[in-house]
Amino acid sequence: MPRFRSDSSKTWRVSLTPTQVAHARDVARIRQRNNLRDRRTPRYGHTGDPFLAHEHGAIGEKAVAVACGLEWDGAIGDLSARDVGALQVRTTTHRQGRLILHPADQDGEAFILAVLGGATAGYYLVELAGWIMARDGKVGENWCDPTGRGRPAYFVPRAALLPMSTVRPTGAAAEEKRAEQKTLRGFGEPPELDPLG
């Protein structure tokens, strides 16, 4: 049984079992194999080990799925799919890492910062540090190139992230649809929306 703990409403800590980590690593291997087969190059100038980047990302996604109680298959082959439910996940191994957004990220999508903590007593620890809508993170003060390697992006500080207790894993876009419908109708309450659709 996966272990999950919320130390506060801001962050969640997830302990992935060895089986869950193995699943994430299998997804990473398939993603990397597909990239090699299709001759894809890393986006945004990444120069590190591509398999390791896939592995870290997949473990972060698996942690979000476990914490939110959602099924996760890694969306193998669907490059346009969201990472987990209605959510996108950005993973870092840096303890004080920031959530990285790129100009091409969709403004209406919710992004979670997953911080990998490593293995302890057979479990892999992941901190879900918070979340933000892309449009709220893509602001001028977050635009920088901290490594100086010509790879600028929006680096969103943790203080700007919303508490994990407020994320809507299956309907992050539902609230926006409601607001849009209300604006279009101009009055009254919009009809109820299916949070999955």
Buried (B, 14 or more C-beta within 10 A) or exposed (E): EBEBEBEEEBBBBBBBBEEBBEBBBEBBBBBBEBBEEEEEEEEEEEEEEBBEBBBBBBBBBBBBBBBBEBEBEBBEEEEEEBBBBBBBBBBBEEEEBBBBBBEEBEEEBBBBBBBBBEEEEEBBBBBBBBBBBBEBBBEEEBEEEEEEEEBBBBBBEBEBBBBBEEBBBBBBBBBBBBEEEEEEEEEEEBEEBEBEE
